[in-house]
C-alpha cells in the first residue's frame, strides 16, 4: 500500500468545526473563528488559538503572519476533506464498500428530491465511465 505522506491527517471533530468556519468565512483570524463558534456553543478564545496552532503543525491549516492578526486558511478544499473523510469511513466502518455506506446513509436520513437527483446523475456518470 503506498504511503500518502502528502495527505493531511483526518481532522478531529473539534478541528472539523474550525475548518467548517474557515470554509464558510474564508481566511480568518482566531477572534473571527472564536466568535463564530461562540454563537453556537461556549468556547474559550485560548482553546481556539491552541487548536489552530496544532492544526498548523498537522498541516490542516495555513497561517499568514504578514499582519499583526494572523489569518488562518484551510490547506485543503472542503470537498477534498469530505472525500478523505468518506474514504476513511468506508474503510473503517463499511469494509471498503461504498455501496454499503450509501445504503446506510440513505437509510439513516431522508434525502431531498434534489439530492436524490444528484446521486442518480453521479451514478449514471460512473456507470457510463464518465467519472
Secondary structure, DSSP 4 states (H G I P E B T S, - for coil): ----TTSPPPPPHHHHHHHHHHHHH-SEEHHHHHHHHHHHS---HHHHHHHHHHHHHHTSEEEE-SSSS-EEEESS-HHHHHHHHHHHHHHHHSTT-HHHHHHHHHHHSPPPHHHHHHHHHHHHHHHTT--
